[in-house]
C-alpha cells in the first residue's frame, strides 16, 4: 500500500466498497457500479500526479 492512497482518501472508498458488499451480498451488479465509481474517483485522484511526474521525467 502506498501512503499517498490514504492521503487521497482511497481508504474511505474501500470502506464504502466493504459496506456496500455487506449490505448487498447477492448483488454483483451493485458491486460493479460501485467499482466503476471507485475507478473513476481513483483516476481523478491519480491522473494529475502521474501526468505531472511523467512530464517531469520526460523533460529531465
N, CA and C of each residue as an Amber inpcrd file, in Angstrom:
protein
   180
   0.8340000  -1.2030000   0.0000000   0.0000000   0.0000000   0.0000000
   0.8670000   1.2500000   0.0000000   0.4850000   2.2000000  -0.8200000
   1.2310000   3.4510000  -0.8710000   0.5580000   4.4700000   0.0480000
   1.3570000   5.2070000   0.8280000   0.7540000   6.1850000   1.7460000
  -0.0440000   7.2540000   1.0170000   0.3190000   7.5430000  -0.2520000
  -0.4340000   8.5550000  -0.9960000  -1.8980000   8.1600000  -1.1400000
  -2.1700000   6.8390000  -1.1940000  -3.5460000   6.3840000  -1.3690000
  -4.4090000   6.8470000  -0.1980000  -3.8610000   6.7990000   1.0170000
  -4.6230000   7.2290000   2.1770000  -4.7970000   8.7440000   2.1610000
  -3.7980000   9.4610000   1.6940000  -3.9250000  10.9140000   1.6460000
  -5.0190000  11.3270000   0.6700000  -5.1930000  10.5550000  -0.3820000
  -6.2020000  10.8930000  -1.3920000  -7.5720000  10.3300000  -1.0440000
  -7.6970000   9.6810000   0.1210000  -8.9990000   9.2120000   0.5350000
  -9.3870000   7.8580000  -0.0360000  -8.4330000   7.1240000  -0.5930000
  -8.7890000   5.8320000  -1.1840000  -9.2440000   4.8500000  -0.1050000
  -8.7200000   5.0010000   1.1200000  -9.1380000   4.1270000   2.2140000
 -10.6340000   4.2800000   2.4790000 -11.1360000   5.5020000   2.4340000
 -12.5650000   5.7280000   2.6150000 -13.3870000   5.0660000   1.5210000
 -12.8620000   5.0580000   0.2910000 -13.5750000   4.4260000  -0.8140000
 -13.6350000   2.9180000  -0.6040000 -12.5260000   2.3330000  -0.1130000
 -12.5340000   0.8900000   0.1610000 -13.5280000   0.5760000   1.2710000
 -13.6380000   1.4170000   2.2850000 -14.6330000   1.2010000   3.3430000
 -16.0320000   1.2180000   2.7500000 -16.2790000   2.1360000   1.8000000
 -17.5870000   2.1910000   1.1520000 -17.8530000   0.8950000   0.3840000
 -16.8300000   0.3940000  -0.3080000 -16.9930000  -0.8660000  -1.0270000
 -17.3750000  -1.9890000  -0.0760000 -16.6800000  -2.0710000   1.0600000
 -16.9720000  -3.1420000   2.0110000 -18.3840000  -3.0040000   2.5760000
 -18.7950000  -1.7720000   2.8730000 -20.1400000  -1.5730000   3.4170000
 -21.2020000  -1.9780000   2.4050000 -21.0030000  -1.6120000   1.1470000
 -21.9880000  -1.9710000   0.1150000 -22.0160000  -3.4830000  -0.0730000
 -20.8490000  -4.1190000  -0.0120000 -20.8120000  -5.5690000  -0.1860000
 -21.5450000  -6.2660000   0.9560000 -21.4400000  -5.7030000   2.1690000
 -22.1360000  -6.3090000   3.2960000 -23.6370000  -6.0880000   3.1960000
 -24.0560000  -4.9320000   2.6850000 -25.4770000  -4.6530000   2.5750000
 -26.1090000  -5.4630000   1.4440000 -25.3790000  -5.6670000   0.3540000
 -25.9240000  -6.3560000  -0.8170000 -25.0000000  -7.5140000  -1.2010000
 -24.9550000  -8.5820000  -0.4110000 -24.0260000  -9.6710000  -0.6850000
 -24.3530000 -10.4240000  -1.9640000 -25.6140000 -10.3610000  -2.4010000
 -26.0160000 -11.1230000  -3.5800000 -26.0520000 -10.2440000  -4.8320000
 -25.7260000  -8.9650000  -4.7030000 -25.8950000  -8.0450000  -5.8320000
 -24.5520000  -7.7920000  -6.4970000 -24.2300000  -8.6100000  -7.4800000
 -22.9750000  -8.3940000  -8.2080000 -23.0660000  -7.1360000  -9.0640000
 -24.2450000  -6.8340000  -9.5780000 -24.4120000  -5.6250000 -10.3950000
 -24.1310000  -4.3830000  -9.5600000 -24.5810000  -4.3980000  -8.2920000
 -24.3050000  -3.2630000  -7.4250000 -22.8220000  -3.0890000  -7.1850000
 -22.1000000  -4.2050000  -7.0290000 -20.6580000  -4.1240000  -6.8230000
 -19.9780000  -3.5660000  -8.0570000 -20.4640000  -3.9410000  -9.2360000
 -19.8670000  -3.4190000 -10.4680000 -20.0410000  -1.9110000 -10.5310000
 -21.2420000  -1.4360000 -10.1800000 -21.4770000   0.0060000 -10.2170000
 -20.5610000   0.7290000  -9.2440000 -20.4290000   0.1800000  -8.0220000
 -19.5620000   0.8230000  -7.0370000 -18.1150000   0.7940000  -7.5050000
 -17.7030000  -0.3110000  -8.1430000 -16.3240000  -0.3880000  -8.6200000
 -16.0700000   0.6510000  -9.7020000 -17.0410000   0.8550000 -10.5750000
 -16.8750000   1.8650000 -11.6300000 -16.7210000   3.2500000 -11.0060000
 -17.5450000   3.5410000  -9.9870000 -17.4300000   4.8420000  -9.3160000
 -16.0630000   4.9610000  -8.6540000 -15.6280000   3.8640000  -7.9810000
 -14.3260000   3.8980000  -7.3210000 -13.2140000   4.1050000  -8.3400000
 -13.3120000   3.4220000  -9.4940000 -12.2670000   3.5560000 -10.5100000
 -12.2170000   4.9900000 -11.0340000 -13.3970000   5.5840000 -11.2470000
 -13.4230000   6.9610000 -11.7350000 -12.8150000   7.9130000 -10.7170000
 -13.1640000   7.7280000  -9.4360000 -12.5900000   8.5880000  -8.3990000
 -11.0860000   8.3810000  -8.3200000 -10.6440000   7.1310000  -8.3980000
  -9.2150000   6.8550000  -8.3190000  -8.4820000   7.4990000  -9.4920000
  -9.0930000   7.4670000 -10.6800000  -8.4630000   8.1030000 -11.8280000
  -8.3530000   9.6070000 -11.6100000  -9.3720000  10.2070000 -11.0020000
  -9.3130000  11.6410000 -10.7370000  -8.2040000  11.9480000  -9.7370000
  -8.0480000  11.0630000  -8.7220000  -7.0270000  11.3080000  -7.7010000
  -5.6290000  11.1380000  -8.2670000  -5.4510000  10.1770000  -9.1790000
  -4.0930000   9.8010000  -9.5810000  -3.6750000  10.3830000 -10.9210000
  -4.6370000  10.8300000 -11.7550000  -4.2720000  11.2450000 -13.1100000
  -3.2880000  12.4090000 -13.0840000  -3.6190000  13.4700000 -12.3330000
  -2.7540000  14.6470000 -12.3680000  -1.3550000  14.3740000 -11.8230000
  -1.2030000  13.7380000 -10.6530000   0.1550000  13.4650000 -10.1660000
   0.9470000  12.5980000 -11.1360000   0.3010000  11.5930000 -11.7440000
   1.0260000  10.7180000 -12.6620000   1.4720000  11.4960000 -13.8930000
   0.5690000  12.3220000 -14.4420000   0.9390000  13.0900000 -15.6230000
   2.0560000  14.0750000 -15.2850000   1.9640000  14.6780000 -14.1000000
   2.9910000  15.6360000 -13.7170000   4.3400000  14.9220000 -13.5610000
   4.3360000  13.7500000 -12.9250000   5.5800000  13.0190000 -12.7540000
   6.1300000  12.5630000 -14.1020000   5.2520000  12.1260000 -14.9980000
   5.7120000  11.6850000 -16.3110000   6.3140000  12.8500000 -17.0960000
   5.6620000  14.0260000 -17.0300000   6.1880000  15.1660000 -17.7770000
   7.5390000  15.5870000 -17.2060000   7.6650000  15.5620000 -15.8740000
   8.9470000  15.9260000 -15.2710000  10.0130000  14.9040000 -15.6550000
   9.6050000  13.6310000 -15.7230000  10.5820000  12.5920000 -16.0600000
  11.0380000  12.7450000 -17.5040000  10.0840000  13.0730000 -18.4050000
  10.4380000  13.1850000 -19.8140000  11.2780000  14.4410000 -20.0730000
  10.9800000  15.5160000 -19.3640000  11.7070000  16.7600000 -19.6230000
  13.0550000  16.7760000 -18.9180000  13.3370000  15.7790000 -18.0980000
  14.6480000  15.7220000 -17.4800000  14.5730000  15.9410000 -15.9960000
